[in-house]
Amino acid sequence: MAARRSELIGYLERYYERLDAKDLEGLMELLTPDCCYRIETLRIDYKGRDGAIRDMFARLYQTYATVWHGNYRWVADSEAGAVACQLEVVNSEPGGASHRNHNSSFFSFRDGKIAFVSTYIGGETPKQLHRDLR
């Protein structure tokens, strides 16, 4: 049976809560082992929860003192197990400088976990991704 819209969105709300809390282990629990995280605007794929994706989020947490995601607008397809989300992102450096983006992300689920993420970053490239652009 397909997950209901409210269940899919609730799952992603937990995802963003863990992301903002810098709970790397809790965040990884929500992904399939073979998850793919694609940043469309940069044409970068991170494949594998326990390798490239974990490393990307670890760099995010090392780079920024705080991360915040909010003001969500959701579209969910329960039958397909997919959700689209527009949201605001604010990353703050230890010195206090803040970077704001308006992103669009698309999520696909498999076996009750996130299997694929596709993100379009609206604004400047987050600093933790700069090394991956070389």
N, C-alpha and C positions, 0 to 999 in steps of 0.2 A: 504494500500500500504506500502511496506517495505521502510525503510529509505535508502537513498543512502549511499554508502561507505563514501563519503566526509562529509555527515551530521553526521554519527556516530563518525568519527574521530574528527570532529569539536567539537562535544559534549564533548568528552574525553579531548580535548585540553582545553576547558573551565573548566572541572573538575580539571585538574592538575594546571591550572592557579589559581583557587580558593584555592586549596590545598596549593600551594606554597605561596600564599598571606596571609595564615592563616585566610581565610574568612570562618569561621565555618558555619555561617548561609547560605551563598551562596553555600557552598559545600553541605549542607544538602538538599537544594532545588533541587539538581540534582538527588537525590535518591528517590526510592519508599518508602513509610512508612514501608513496610515489608522487606526491603532490607536485604540481607545476605552478610556479608563480611567475607570471609574465608581466613585465612593465612595457606596455605597448608603445608609449611615447619614446622610449629609449631603445626599443628592440632588444631587450635583455630577457632571457629566460633563466630562472633559477629552478633547478630540478632536484627533488629529493628533500623531504622534510628534515632529515637528520644530517644533511650536509649543507648544500648551497643556501637553502631557505633559512635554516637556523643561523648560518653565518651572516646572512643579510640582516636579519633582525638583531643579532648580537651587535653588529656595527651600528645600527640605528640607535640602540640603547647606549652605546659607548660615545656616540657623537653628540647626542642631545640630552640635556638635563630632563626635559619633559617632552612628551608627545601627546597630542590630543586629536581625537577624531570625533566629529559630531555634526549636528544639523543634517541628519540623514533624510534622504528621500528614497524609498524602497519601491521596487517592482519585483514581484515574485511569481514564478511559474511553478506551482506545486507539482504538476504532472511531470515536468522536465527536471525538477530538482535543481532549479537555477534561480539566482537572485541578482538583480542589478541595483546599484546603489550610487547616488550622488552624495557627496559629503564634503565637509570642510576639514582641513588638516592644519594644525599649528604645531611646529617643532621649535622648541626653544633651546638655544645653546647655553652652556654653563655661564657665559658672560652676560646673558640676558637677551641677546638678539633673537628675534622671532622670525620664522619663515612661514608664510601662509600659502596654502594651495587649495584649489578646488578640484577634487578628484572624482573620477567615475570608475567604479570597480564592478566586476562581474564575477560571480561565484558559481561553481558547479559542485554538486555533492555526489558522493558515492558511499554507500554503506554507512550513512549517517555522519559523514565527515566531509570536510572541504577537500576536494580533489584537484580543483583548478581555480586559479585566480588570475584575472586579467585586469590590469589597472592602467588608466590614463591619468597622468599627472598634469594638472592645470596650474602652471606656475614654474618656479625655478626648480631645478633638479636637487633633490635632497642630498646633502653632503656625503652621507654614507655610501652613496652610489657612484661617486666620482671615480673611484678606482676601477669600477667595472666598465667605465666608458672608454678606458684606454685601449 
